C-alpha cells in the first residue's frame, strides 16, 4: 500500500461513525499499532526499524487476518 493509499484509508476511517483508537502492540515480533473502530480491529501496522528509524510499514486490512486483533 502506498502512502497515498494509506492516507486515503485514514480519511475514510475518519468519516465513519465511531472513534478510531490506536493501540501500541507487538506485531510479528516488531513494534506496531492496531487501529480499532468501536472495539473492532480495522487495520494492523507493523514497523521494521533500523538505526532507530522506520524503514518499512506493513499494513493488514484483510478482515480474516484481522480476527485475532478484534477485542469485541
PDB file of N, H, CA, C and O in Angstrom:
ATOM      1  N   UNK A   1       0.854  -1.167   0.000  1.00  0.00           N
ATOM      2  CA  UNK A   1       0.000   0.000   0.000  1.00  0.00           C
ATOM      3  C   UNK A   1       0.899   1.228   0.000  1.00  0.00           C
ATOM      4  O   UNK A   1       1.825   1.327   0.805  1.00  0.00           O
ATOM      5  N   UNK A   2       0.626   2.156  -0.897  1.00  0.00           N
ATOM      6  H   UNK A   2      -0.126   2.075  -1.551  1.00  0.00           H
ATOM      7  CA  UNK A   2       1.430   3.370  -0.971  1.00  0.00           C
ATOM      8  C   UNK A   2       1.007   4.360   0.109  1.00  0.00           C
ATOM      9  O   UNK A   2      -0.032   4.193   0.747  1.00  0.00           O
ATOM     10  N   UNK A   3       1.821   5.385   0.304  1.00  0.00           N
ATOM     11  H   UNK A   3       2.665   5.520  -0.215  1.00  0.00           H
ATOM     12  CA  UNK A   3       1.494   6.418   1.283  1.00  0.00           C
ATOM     13  C   UNK A   3       0.168   7.086   0.964  1.00  0.00           C
ATOM     14  O   UNK A   3      -0.600   7.407   1.871  1.00  0.00           O
ATOM     15  N   UNK A   4      -0.108   7.297  -0.322  1.00  0.00           N
ATOM     16  H   UNK A   4       0.516   7.036  -1.059  1.00  0.00           H
ATOM     17  CA  UNK A   4      -1.367   7.927  -0.730  1.00  0.00           C
ATOM     18  C   UNK A   4      -2.551   7.031  -0.398  1.00  0.00           C
ATOM     19  O   UNK A   4      -3.584   7.515   0.065  1.00  0.00           O
ATOM     20  N   UNK A   5      -2.411   5.724  -0.632  1.00  0.00           N
ATOM     21  H   UNK A   5      -1.572   5.331  -1.008  1.00  0.00           H
ATOM     22  CA  UNK A   5      -3.483   4.784  -0.293  1.00  0.00           C
ATOM     23  C   UNK A   5      -3.706   4.745   1.214  1.00  0.00           C
ATOM     24  O   UNK A   5      -4.848   4.676   1.668  1.00  0.00           O
ATOM     25  N   UNK A   6      -2.627   4.787   1.992  1.00  0.00           N
ATOM     26  H   UNK A   6      -1.699   4.843   1.623  1.00  0.00           H
ATOM     27  CA  UNK A   6      -2.749   4.785   3.442  1.00  0.00           C
ATOM     28  C   UNK A   6      -3.468   6.038   3.912  1.00  0.00           C
ATOM     29  O   UNK A   6      -4.352   5.960   4.766  1.00  0.00           O
ATOM     30  N   UNK A   7      -3.103   7.187   3.370  1.00  0.00           N
ATOM     31  H   UNK A   7      -2.386   7.251   2.677  1.00  0.00           H
ATOM     32  CA  UNK A   7      -3.771   8.440   3.742  1.00  0.00           C
ATOM     33  C   UNK A   7      -5.249   8.383   3.381  1.00  0.00           C
ATOM     34  O   UNK A   7      -6.097   8.826   4.156  1.00  0.00           O
ATOM     35  N   UNK A   8      -5.558   7.845   2.220  1.00  0.00           N
ATOM     36  H   UNK A   8      -4.870   7.485   1.590  1.00  0.00           H
ATOM     37  CA  UNK A   8      -6.950   7.720   1.796  1.00  0.00           C
ATOM     38  C   UNK A   8      -7.742   6.830   2.751  1.00  0.00           C
ATOM     39  O   UNK A   8      -8.893   7.121   3.077  1.00  0.00           O
ATOM     40  N   UNK A   9      -7.113   5.746   3.192  1.00  0.00           N
ATOM     41  H   UNK A   9      -6.178   5.510   2.927  1.00  0.00           H
ATOM     42  CA  UNK A   9      -7.759   4.841   4.139  1.00  0.00           C
ATOM     43  C   UNK A   9      -8.076   5.569   5.432  1.00  0.00           C
ATOM     44  O   UNK A   9      -9.174   5.416   5.966  1.00  0.00           O
ATOM     45  N   UNK A  10      -7.135   6.363   5.952  1.00  0.00           N
ATOM     46  H   UNK A  10      -6.243   6.487   5.518  1.00  0.00           H
ATOM     47  CA  UNK A  10      -7.373   7.101   7.198  1.00  0.00           C
ATOM     48  C   UNK A  10      -8.476   8.135   7.031  1.00  0.00           C
ATOM     49  O   UNK A  10      -9.250   8.362   7.961  1.00  0.00           O
ATOM     50  N   UNK A  11      -8.565   8.765   5.867  1.00  0.00           N
ATOM     51  H   UNK A  11      -7.936   8.581   5.111  1.00  0.00           H
ATOM     52  CA  UNK A  11      -9.643   9.728   5.617  1.00  0.00           C
ATOM     53  C   UNK A  11     -10.985   9.013   5.634  1.00  0.00           C
ATOM     54  O   UNK A  11     -11.952   9.529   6.195  1.00  0.00           O
ATOM     55  N   UNK A  12     -11.058   7.834   5.029  1.00  0.00           N
ATOM     56  H   UNK A  12     -10.273   7.414   4.574  1.00  0.00           H
ATOM     57  CA  UNK A  12     -12.294   7.053   5.042  1.00  0.00           C
ATOM     58  C   UNK A  12     -12.671   6.654   6.460  1.00  0.00           C
ATOM     59  O   UNK A  12     -13.837   6.756   6.842  1.00  0.00           O
ATOM     60  N   UNK A  13     -11.695   6.201   7.246  1.00  0.00           N
ATOM     61  H   UNK A  13     -10.748   6.118   6.936  1.00  0.00           H
ATOM     62  CA  UNK A  13     -11.967   5.818   8.630  1.00  0.00           C
ATOM     63  C   UNK A  13     -12.454   7.002   9.449  1.00  0.00           C
ATOM     64  O   UNK A  13     -13.364   6.865  10.267  1.00  0.00           O
ATOM     65  N   UNK A  14     -11.854   8.159   9.232  1.00  0.00           N
ATOM     66  H   UNK A  14     -11.115   8.271   8.568  1.00  0.00           H
ATOM     67  CA  UNK A  14     -12.222   9.350   9.997  1.00  0.00           C
ATOM     68  C   UNK A  14     -13.658   9.768   9.718  1.00  0.00           C
ATOM     69  O   UNK A  14     -14.302  10.374  10.574  1.00  0.00           O
ATOM     70  N   UNK A  15     -14.170   9.449   8.527  1.00  0.00           N
ATOM     71  H   UNK A  15     -13.647   8.956   7.832  1.00  0.00           H
ATOM     72  CA  UNK A  15     -15.529   9.828   8.170  1.00  0.00           C
ATOM     73  C   UNK A  15     -16.600   8.891   8.689  1.00  0.00           C
ATOM     74  O   UNK A  15     -17.787   9.195   8.573  1.00  0.00           O
ATOM     75  N   UNK A  16     -16.215   7.763   9.256  1.00  0.00           N
ATOM     76  H   UNK A  16     -15.251   7.516   9.350  1.00  0.00           H
ATOM     77  CA  UNK A  16     -17.186   6.798   9.774  1.00  0.00           C
ATOM     78  C   UNK A  16     -17.690   7.215  11.151  1.00  0.00           C
ATOM     79  O   UNK A  16     -17.046   7.979  11.869  1.00  0.00           O
ATOM     80  N   UNK A  17     -18.855   6.690  11.491  1.00  0.00           N
ATOM     81  H   UNK A  17     -19.378   6.070  10.907  1.00  0.00           H
ATOM     82  CA  UNK A  17     -19.378   6.913  12.838  1.00  0.00           C
ATOM     83  C   UNK A  17     -18.552   6.082  13.804  1.00  0.00           C
ATOM     84  O   UNK A  17     -18.276   4.912  13.538  1.00  0.00           O
ATOM     85  N   UNK A  18     -18.160   6.665  14.905  1.00  0.00           N
ATOM     86  H   UNK A  18     -18.383   7.615  15.122  1.00  0.00           H
ATOM     87  CA  UNK A  18     -17.334   5.964  15.878  1.00  0.00           C
ATOM     88  C   UNK A  18     -15.963   6.586  15.957  1.00  0.00           C
ATOM     89  O   UNK A  18     -15.601   7.434  15.141  1.00  0.00           O
ATOM     90  N   UNK A  19     -15.218   6.166  16.927  1.00  0.00           N
ATOM     91  H   UNK A  19     -15.513   5.477  17.590  1.00  0.00           H
ATOM     92  CA  UNK A  19     -13.899   6.731  17.156  1.00  0.00           C
ATOM     93  C   UNK A  19     -12.831   5.681  16.912  1.00  0.00           C
ATOM     94  O   UNK A  19     -12.917   4.564  17.420  1.00  0.00           O
ATOM     95  N   UNK A  20     -11.818   6.049  16.127  1.00  0.00           N
ATOM     96  H   UNK A  20     -11.748   6.958  15.714  1.00  0.00           H
ATOM     97  CA  UNK A  20     -10.704   5.148  15.872  1.00  0.00           C
ATOM     98  C   UNK A  20      -9.721   5.276  17.034  1.00  0.00           C
ATOM     99  O   UNK A  20      -9.317   6.378  17.407  1.00  0.00           O
ATOM    100  N   UNK A  21      -9.349   4.132  17.594  1.00  0.00           N
ATOM    101  H   UNK A  21      -9.677   3.238  17.291  1.00  0.00           H
ATOM    102  CA  UNK A  21      -8.384   4.075  18.681  1.00  0.00           C
ATOM    103  C   UNK A  21      -7.133   3.371  18.172  1.00  0.00           C
ATOM    104  O   UNK A  21      -7.223   2.317  17.542  1.00  0.00           O
ATOM    105  N   UNK A  22      -5.959   3.954  18.446  1.00  0.00           N
ATOM    106  H   UNK A  22      -5.886   4.810  18.958  1.00  0.00           H
ATOM    107  CA  UNK A  22      -4.696   3.322  18.081  1.00  0.00           C
ATOM    108  C   UNK A  22      -4.073   2.724  19.333  1.00  0.00           C
ATOM    109  O   UNK A  22      -3.895   3.407  20.342  1.00  0.00           O
ATOM    110  N   UNK A  23      -3.746   1.439  19.252  1.00  0.00           N
ATOM    111  H   UNK A  23      -3.891   0.885  18.432  1.00  0.00           H
ATOM    112  CA  UNK A  23      -3.155   0.717  20.373  1.00  0.00           C
ATOM    113  C   UNK A  23      -1.752   0.263  19.994  1.00  0.00           C
ATOM    114  O   UNK A  23      -1.553  -0.328  18.933  1.00  0.00           O
ATOM    115  N   UNK A  24      -0.784   0.537  20.855  1.00  0.00           N
ATOM    116  H   UNK A  24      -0.945   1.017  21.717  1.00  0.00           H
ATOM    117  CA  UNK A  24       0.573   0.041  20.616  1.00  0.00           C
ATOM    118  C   UNK A  24       0.592  -1.454  20.908  1.00  0.00           C
ATOM    119  O   UNK A  24       0.167  -1.892  21.977  1.00  0.00           O
ATOM    120  N   UNK A  25       1.085  -2.227  19.958  1.00  0.00           N
ATOM    121  H   UNK A  25       1.431  -1.872  19.090  1.00  0.00           H
ATOM    122  CA  UNK A  25       1.165  -3.675  20.105  1.00  0.00           C
ATOM    123  C   UNK A  25       2.430  -4.192  19.425  1.00  0.00           C
ATOM    124  O   UNK A  25       3.005  -3.520  18.567  1.00  0.00           O
ATOM    125  N   UNK A  26       2.853  -5.380  19.813  1.00  0.00           N
ATOM    126  H   UNK A  26       2.386  -5.925  20.509  1.00  0.00           H
ATOM    127  CA  UNK A  26       3.912  -6.073  19.092  1.00  0.00           C
ATOM    128  C   UNK A  26       3.231  -6.896  18.010  1.00  0.00           C
ATOM    129  O   UNK A  26       2.318  -7.673  18.290  1.00  0.00           O
ATOM    130  N   UNK A  27       3.679  -6.719  16.778  1.00  0.00           N
ATOM    131  H   UNK A  27       4.420  -6.088  16.551  1.00  0.00           H
ATOM    132  CA  UNK A  27       3.080  -7.401  15.632  1.00  0.00           C
ATOM    133  C   UNK A  27       4.167  -8.242  14.975  1.00  0.00           C
ATOM    134  O   UNK A  27       5.120  -7.705  14.409  1.00  0.00           O
ATOM    135  N   UNK A  28       4.021  -9.558  15.051  1.00  0.00           N
ATOM    136  H   UNK A  28       3.247  -9.994  15.510  1.00  0.00           H
ATOM    137  CA  UNK A  28       5.027 -10.481  14.500  1.00  0.00           C
ATOM    138  C   UNK A  28       6.428 -10.139  15.003  1.00  0.00           C
ATOM    139  O   UNK A  28       7.395 -10.176  14.243  1.00  0.00           O
ATOM    140  N   UNK A  29       6.529  -9.808  16.284  1.00  0.00           N
ATOM    141  H   UNK A  29       5.743  -9.778  16.902  1.00  0.00           H
ATOM    142  CA  UNK A  29       7.819  -9.517  16.888  1.00  0.00           C
ATOM    143  C   UNK A  29       8.347  -8.115  16.630  1.00  0.00           C
ATOM    144  O   UNK A  29       9.447  -7.778  17.069  1.00  0.00           O
ATOM    145  N   UNK A  30       7.588  -7.303  15.933  1.00  0.00           N
ATOM    146  H   UNK A  30       6.695  -7.576  15.576  1.00  0.00           H
ATOM    147  CA  UNK A  30       8.005  -5.936  15.596  1.00  0.00           C
ATOM    148  C   UNK A  30       7.099  -4.931  16.297  1.00  0.00           C
ATOM    149  O   UNK A  30       5.962  -5.261  16.635  1.00  0.00           O
ATOM    150  N   UNK A  31       7.586  -3.697  16.524  1.00  0.00           N
ATOM    151  H   UNK A  31       8.510  -3.429  16.250  1.00  0.00           H
ATOM    152  CA  UNK A  31       6.704  -2.658  17.056  1.00  0.00           C
ATOM    153  C   UNK A  31       5.555  -2.423  16.081  1.00  0.00           C
ATOM    154  O   UNK A  31       5.742  -2.477  14.865  1.00  0.00           O
ATOM    155  N   UNK A  32       4.378  -2.167  16.615  1.00  0.00           N
ATOM    156  H   UNK A  32       4.226  -2.123  17.602  1.00  0.00           H
ATOM    157  CA  UNK A  32       3.248  -1.953  15.723  1.00  0.00           C
ATOM    158  C   UNK A  32       2.110  -1.214  16.376  1.00  0.00           C
ATOM    159  O   UNK A  32       2.172  -0.840  17.547  1.00  0.00           O
ATOM    160  N   UNK A  33       1.074  -1.012  15.597  1.00  0.00           N
ATOM    161  H   UNK A  33       1.024  -1.315  14.646  1.00  0.00           H
ATOM    162  CA  UNK A  33      -0.155  -0.369  16.035  1.00  0.00           C
ATOM    163  C   UNK A  33      -1.341  -1.185  15.550  1.00  0.00           C
ATOM    164  O   UNK A  33      -1.299  -1.799  14.484  1.00  0.00           O
ATOM    165  N   UNK A  34      -2.392  -1.180  16.347  1.00  0.00           N
ATOM    166  H   UNK A  34      -2.425  -0.681  17.213  1.00  0.00           H
ATOM    167  CA  UNK A  34      -3.666  -1.751  15.929  1.00  0.00           C
ATOM    168  C   UNK A  34      -4.671  -0.612  15.940  1.00  0.00           C
ATOM    169  O   UNK A  34      -4.835   0.068  16.953  1.00  0.00           O
ATOM    170  N   UNK A  35      -5.338  -0.406  14.824  1.00  0.00           N
ATOM    171  H   UNK A  35      -5.204  -0.958  14.001  1.00  0.00           H
ATOM    172  CA  UNK A  35      -6.387   0.603  14.743  1.00  0.00           C
ATOM    173  C   UNK A  35      -7.720  -0.101  14.968  1.00  0.00           C
ATOM    174  O   UNK A  35      -8.062  -1.050  14.263  1.00  0.00           O
ATOM    175  N   UNK A  36      -8.467   0.377  15.961  1.00  0.00           N
ATOM    176  H   UNK A  36      -8.189   1.148  16.534  1.00  0.00           H
ATOM    177  CA  UNK A  36      -9.772  -0.194  16.270  1.00  0.00           C
ATOM    178  C   UNK A  36     -10.853   0.848  16.056  1.00  0.00           C
ATOM    179  O   UNK A  36     -10.669   2.027  16.359  1.00  0.00           O
ATOM    180  N   UNK A  37     -11.969   0.405  15.537  1.00  0.00           N
ATOM    181  H   UNK A  37     -12.119  -0.553  15.291  1.00  0.00           H
ATOM    182  CA  UNK A  37     -13.162   1.229  15.388  1.00  0.00           C
ATOM    183  C   UNK A  37     -14.251   0.549  16.187  1.00  0.00           C
ATOM    184  O   UNK A  37     -14.702  -0.540  15.830  1.00  0.00           O
ATOM    185  N   UNK A  38     -14.673   1.180  17.259  1.00  0.00           N
ATOM    186  H   UNK A  38     -14.307   2.064  17.548  1.00  0.00           H
ATOM    187  CA  UNK A  38     -15.687   0.619  18.151  1.00  0.00           C
ATOM    188  C   UNK A  38     -15.312  -0.782  18.637  1.00  0.00           C
ATOM    189  O   UNK A  38     -16.162  -1.669  18.698  1.00  0.00           O
ATOM    190  N   UNK A  39     -14.025  -0.978  18.986  1.00  0.00           N
ATOM    191  H   UNK A  39     -13.334  -0.257  18.937  1.00  0.00           H
ATOM    192  CA  UNK A  39     -13.566  -2.240  19.545  1.00  0.00           C
ATOM    193  C   UNK A  39     -13.246  -3.323  18.541  1.00  0.00           C
ATOM    194  O   UNK A  39     -12.879  -4.435  18.921  1.00  0.00           O
ATOM    195  N   UNK A  40     -13.380  -3.013  17.257  1.00  0.00           N
ATOM    196  H   UNK A  40     -13.678  -2.110  16.948  1.00  0.00           H
ATOM    197  CA  UNK A  40     -13.089  -3.984  16.213  1.00  0.00           C
ATOM    198  C   UNK A  40     -11.825  -3.565  15.475  1.00  0.00           C
ATOM    199  O   UNK A  40     -11.710  -2.419  15.039  1.00  0.00           O
ATOM    200  N   UNK A  41     -10.878  -4.487  15.334  1.00  0.00           N
ATOM    201  H   UNK A  41     -10.972  -5.418  15.688  1.00  0.00           H
ATOM    202  CA  UNK A  41      -9.656  -4.182  14.601  1.00  0.00           C
ATOM    203  C   UNK A  41      -9.959  -3.923  13.141  1.00  0.00           C
ATOM    204  O   UNK A  41     -10.543  -4.772  12.468  1.00  0.00           O
ATOM    205  N   UNK A  42      -9.565  -2.749  12.639  1.00  0.00           N
ATOM    206  H   UNK A  42      -9.090  -2.059  13.186  1.00  0.00           H
ATOM    207  CA  UNK A  42      -9.800  -2.412  11.234  1.00  0.00           C
ATOM    208  C   UNK A  42      -8.517  -2.391  10.428  1.00  0.00           C
ATOM    209  O   UNK A  42      -8.554  -2.485   9.201  1.00  0.00           O
ATOM    210  N   UNK A  43      -7.375  -2.268  11.108  1.00  0.00           N
ATOM    211  H   UNK A  43      -7.346  -2.192  12.104  1.00  0.00           H
ATOM    212  CA  UNK A  43      -6.088  -2.372  10.431  1.00  0.00           C
ATOM    213  C   UNK A  43      -4.991  -2.594  11.466  1.00  0.00           C
ATOM    214  O   UNK A  43      -5.103  -2.175  12.618  1.00  0.00           O
ATOM    215  N   UNK A  44      -3.935  -3.260  11.028  1.00  0.00           N
ATOM    216  H   UNK A  44      -3.844  -3.601  10.092  1.00  0.00           H
ATOM    217  CA  UNK A  44      -2.776  -3.525  11.873  1.00  0.00           C
ATOM    218  C   UNK A  44      -1.551  -3.047  11.099  1.00  0.00           C
ATOM    219  O   UNK A  44      -1.406  -3.305   9.904  1.00  0.00           O
ATOM    220  N   UNK A  45      -0.671  -2.339  11.818  1.00  0.00           N
ATOM    221  H   UNK A  45      -0.789  -2.129  12.789  1.00  0.00           H
ATOM    222  CA  UNK A  45       0.534  -1.775  11.228  1.00  0.00           C
ATOM    223  C   UNK A  45       1.747  -2.362  11.938  1.00  0.00           C
ATOM    224  O   UNK A  45       1.838  -2.292  13.164  1.00  0.00           O
ATOM    225  N   UNK A  46       2.673  -2.936  11.186  1.00  0.00           N
ATOM    226  H   UNK A  46       2.598  -2.993  10.191  1.00  0.00           H
ATOM    227  CA  UNK A  46       3.925  -3.452  11.739  1.00  0.00           C
ATOM    228  C   UNK A  46       5.059  -2.618  11.158  1.00  0.00           C
ATOM    229  O   UNK A  46       5.085  -2.336   9.960  1.00  0.00           O
ATOM    230  N   UNK A  47       6.001  -2.224  12.022  1.00  0.00           N
ATOM    231  H   UNK A  47       5.979  -2.453  12.995  1.00  0.00           H
ATOM    232  CA  UNK A  47       7.086  -1.344  11.609  1.00  0.00           C
ATOM    233  C   UNK A  47       8.415  -2.085  11.637  1.00  0.00           C
ATOM    234  O   UNK A  47       8.767  -2.693  12.648  1.00  0.00           O
ATOM    235  N   UNK A  48       9.157  -2.038  10.530  1.00  0.00           N
ATOM    236  H   UNK A  48       8.872  -1.544   9.708  1.00  0.00           H
ATOM    237  CA  UNK A  48      10.537  -2.512  10.505  1.00  0.00           C
ATOM    238  C   UNK A  48      11.400  -1.329  10.917  1.00  0.00           C
ATOM    239  O   UNK A  48      11.269  -0.235  10.367  1.00  0.00           O
ATOM    240  N   UNK A  49      12.278  -1.549  11.879  1.00  0.00           N
ATOM    241  H   UNK A  49      12.384  -2.437  12.326  1.00  0.00           H
ATOM    242  CA  UNK A  49      13.114  -0.482  12.422  1.00  0.00           C
ATOM    243  C   UNK A  49      14.583  -0.809  12.164  1.00  0.00           C
ATOM    244  O   UNK A  49      15.013  -1.946  12.362  1.00  0.00           O
ATOM    245  N   UNK A  50      15.352   0.186  11.723  1.00  0.00           N
ATOM    246  H   UNK A  50      15.003   1.109  11.562  1.00  0.00           H
ATOM    247  CA  UNK A  50      16.795   0.048  11.553  1.00  0.00           C
ATOM    248  C   UNK A  50      17.427   1.387  11.932  1.00  0.00           C
ATOM    249  O   UNK A  50      17.009   2.438  11.446  1.00  0.00           O
ATOM    250  N   UNK A  51      18.431   1.340  12.798  1.00  0.00           N
ATOM    251  H   UNK A  51      18.771   0.487  13.193  1.00  0.00           H
ATOM    252  CA  UNK A  51      19.107   2.564  13.254  1.00  0.00           C
ATOM    253  C   UNK A  51      18.107   3.583  13.812  1.00  0.00           C
ATOM    254  O   UNK A  51      18.195   4.779  13.533  1.00  0.00           O
ATOM    255  N   UNK A  52      17.160   3.082  14.605  1.00  0.00           N
ATOM    256  H   UNK A  52      17.089   2.111  14.832  1.00  0.00           H
ATOM    257  CA  UNK A  52      16.141   3.923  15.245  1.00  0.00           C
ATOM    258  C   UNK A  52      15.245   4.672  14.266  1.00  0.00           C
ATOM    259  O   UNK A  52      14.687   5.717  14.604  1.00  0.00           O
ATOM    260  N   UNK A  53      15.107   4.138  13.050  1.00  0.00           N
ATOM    261  H   UNK A  53      15.560   3.290  12.775  1.00  0.00           H
ATOM    262  CA  UNK A  53      14.237   4.751  12.042  1.00  0.00           C
ATOM    263  C   UNK A  53      13.316   3.689  11.468  1.00  0.00           C
ATOM    264  O   UNK A  53      13.692   2.525  11.333  1.00  0.00           O
ATOM    265  N   UNK A  54      12.122   4.102  11.136  1.00  0.00           N
ATOM    266  H   UNK A  54      11.816   5.048  11.246  1.00  0.00           H
ATOM    267  CA  UNK A  54      11.185   3.198  10.465  1.00  0.00           C
ATOM    268  C   UNK A  54      11.630   3.052   9.020  1.00  0.00           C
ATOM    269  O   UNK A  54      11.750   4.041   8.295  1.00  0.00           O
ATOM    270  N   UNK A  55      11.877   1.810   8.602  1.00  0.00           N
ATOM    271  H   UNK A  55      11.780   1.007   9.190  1.00  0.00           H
ATOM    272  CA  UNK A  55      12.316   1.561   7.228  1.00  0.00           C
ATOM    273  C   UNK A  55      11.202   0.972   6.358  1.00  0.00           C
ATOM    274  O   UNK A  55      11.254   1.044   5.130  1.00  0.00           O
ATOM    275  N   UNK A  56      10.196   0.392   7.013  1.00  0.00           N
ATOM    276  H   UNK A  56      10.153   0.334   8.010  1.00  0.00           H
ATOM    277  CA  UNK A  56       9.082  -0.202   6.265  1.00  0.00           C
ATOM    278  C   UNK A  56       7.877  -0.272   7.188  1.00  0.00           C
ATOM    279  O   UNK A  56       8.000  -0.539   8.383  1.00  0.00           O
ATOM    280  N   UNK A  57       6.712  -0.025   6.606  1.00  0.00           N
ATOM    281  H   UNK A  57       6.612   0.192   5.635  1.00  0.00           H
ATOM    282  CA  UNK A  57       5.457  -0.190   7.337  1.00  0.00           C
ATOM    283  C   UNK A  57       4.636  -1.220   6.577  1.00  0.00           C
ATOM    284  O   UNK A  57       4.378  -1.070   5.383  1.00  0.00           O
ATOM    285  N   UNK A  58       4.230  -2.263   7.283  1.00  0.00           N
ATOM    286  H   UNK A  58       4.439  -2.384   8.253  1.00  0.00           H
ATOM    287  CA  UNK A  58       3.377  -3.299   6.688  1.00  0.00           C
ATOM    288  C   UNK A  58       1.970  -3.102   7.250  1.00  0.00           C
ATOM    289  O   UNK A  58       1.788  -2.967   8.460  1.00  0.00           O
ATOM    290  N   UNK A  59       0.989  -3.087   6.366  1.00  0.00           N
ATOM    291  H   UNK A  59       1.137  -3.196   5.383  1.00  0.00           H
ATOM    292  CA  UNK A  59      -0.391  -2.822   6.766  1.00  0.00           C
ATOM    293  C   UNK A  59      -1.257  -4.018   6.417  1.00  0.00           C
ATOM    294  O   UNK A  59      -1.189  -4.547   5.307  1.00  0.00           O
ATOM    295  N   UNK A  60      -2.074  -4.441   7.379  1.00  0.00           N
ATOM    296  H   UNK A  60      -2.128  -4.011   8.280  1.00  0.00           H
ATOM    297  CA  UNK A  60      -3.019  -5.537   7.160  1.00  0.00           C
ATOM    298  C   UNK A  60      -4.422  -4.967   7.308  1.00  0.00           C
ATOM    299  O   UNK A  60      -4.747  -4.349   8.322  1.00  0.00           O
ATOM    300  N   UNK A  61      -5.257  -5.181   6.280  1.00  0.00           N
ATOM    301  H   UNK A  61      -4.992  -5.682   5.457  1.00  0.00           H
ATOM    302  CA  UNK A  61      -6.641  -4.725   6.339  1.00  0.00           C
ATOM    303  C   UNK A  61      -7.626  -5.851   6.009  1.00  0.00           C
ATOM    304  O   UNK A  61      -8.839  -5.647   6.053  1.00  0.00           O
ATOM    305  N   UNK A  62      -7.112  -7.023   5.684  1.00  0.00           N
ATOM    306  H   UNK A  62      -6.127  -7.189   5.648  1.00  0.00           H
ATOM    307  CA  UNK A  62      -7.951  -8.178   5.358  1.00  0.00           C
ATOM    308  C   UNK A  62      -8.732  -8.606   6.599  1.00  0.00           C
ATOM    309  O   UNK A  62      -8.132  -8.924   7.625  1.00  0.00           O
ATOM    310  N   UNK A  63     -10.059  -8.616   6.516  1.00  0.00           N
ATOM    311  H   UNK A  63     -10.546  -8.357   5.682  1.00  0.00           H
ATOM    312  CA  UNK A  63     -10.899  -8.928   7.678  1.00  0.00           C
ATOM    313  C   UNK A  63     -10.588 -10.289   8.294  1.00  0.00           C
ATOM    314  O   UNK A  63     -10.612 -10.432   9.516  1.00  0.00           O
ATOM    315  N   UNK A  64     -10.300 -11.274   7.475  1.00  0.00           N
ATOM    316  H   UNK A  64     -10.281 -11.158   6.482  1.00  0.00           H
ATOM    317  CA  UNK A  64      -9.981 -12.605   8.000  1.00  0.00           C
ATOM    318  C   UNK A  64      -8.686 -12.577   8.816  1.00  0.00           C
ATOM    319  O   UNK A  64      -8.605 -13.192   9.879  1.00  0.00           O
ATOM    320  N   UNK A  65      -7.691 -11.872   8.322  1.00  0.00           N
ATOM    321  H   UNK A  65      -7.758 -11.372   7.458  1.00  0.00           H
ATOM    322  CA  UNK A  65      -6.418 -11.788   9.030  1.00  0.00           C
ATOM    323  C   UNK A  65      -6.513 -10.915  10.284  1.00  0.00           C
ATOM    324  O   UNK A  65      -5.681 -11.033  11.184  1.00  0.00           O
ATOM    325  N   UNK A  66      -7.512 -10.048  10.348  1.00  0.00           N
ATOM    326  H   UNK A  66      -8.188  -9.953   9.617  1.00  0.00           H
ATOM    327  CA  UNK A  66      -7.677  -9.153  11.495  1.00  0.00           C
ATOM    328  C   UNK A  66      -8.441  -9.789  12.649  1.00  0.00           C
ATOM    329  O   UNK A  66      -8.476  -9.220  13.740  1.00  0.00           O
ATOM    330  N   UNK A  67      -9.047 -10.939  12.444  1.00  0.00           N
ATOM    331  H   UNK A  67      -9.019 -11.402  11.558  1.00  0.00           H
ATOM    332  CA  UNK A  67      -9.840 -11.571  13.510  1.00  0.00           C
ATOM    333  C   UNK A  67      -9.113 -11.684  14.845  1.00  0.00           C
ATOM    334  O   UNK A  67      -9.714 -11.401  15.881  1.00  0.00           O
ATOM    335  N   UNK A  68      -7.834 -12.091  14.861  1.00  0.00           N
ATOM    336  H   UNK A  68      -7.346 -12.321  14.019  1.00  0.00           H
ATOM    337  CA  UNK A  68      -7.143 -12.202  16.162  1.00  0.00           C
ATOM    338  C   UNK A  68      -6.961 -10.856  16.874  1.00  0.00           C
ATOM    339  O   UNK A  68      -6.693 -10.831  18.076  1.00  0.00           O
ATOM    340  N   UNK A  69      -7.102  -9.743  16.155  1.00  0.00           N
ATOM    341  H   UNK A  69      -7.319  -9.763  15.179  1.00  0.00           H
ATOM    342  CA  UNK A  69      -6.889  -8.420  16.729  1.00  0.00           C
ATOM    343  C   UNK A  69      -8.180  -7.768  17.192  1.00  0.00           C
ATOM    344  O   UNK A  69      -8.151  -6.639  17.682  1.00  0.00           O
ATOM    345  N   UNK A  70      -9.309  -8.445  17.051  1.00  0.00           N
ATOM    346  H   UNK A  70      -9.333  -9.362  16.652  1.00  0.00           H
ATOM    347  CA  UNK A  70     -10.601  -7.881  17.431  1.00  0.00           C
ATOM    348  C   UNK A  70     -10.851  -8.137  18.917  1.00  0.00           C
ATOM    349  O   UNK A  70     -10.729  -9.270  19.382  1.00  0.00           O
ATOM    350  N   UNK A  71     -11.201  -7.087  19.659  1.00  0.00           N
ATOM    351  H   UNK A  71     -11.301  -6.167  19.281  1.00  0.00           H
ATOM    352  CA  UNK A  71     -11.424  -7.220  21.094  1.00  0.00           C
ATOM    353  C   UNK A  71     -12.876  -7.487  21.440  1.00  0.00           C
ATOM    354  O   UNK A  71     -13.164  -7.961  22.539  1.00  0.00           O
ATOM    355  N   UNK A  72     -13.798  -7.197  20.533  1.00  0.00           N
ATOM    356  H   UNK A  72     -13.563  -6.812  19.640  1.00  0.00           H
ATOM    357  CA  UNK A  72     -15.231  -7.472  20.805  1.00  0.00           C
ATOM    358  C   UNK A  72     -15.576  -8.900  20.464  1.00  0.00           C
ATOM    359  O   UNK A  72     -16.725  -9.313  20.624  1.00  0.00           O
TER     360      UNK A  72
END
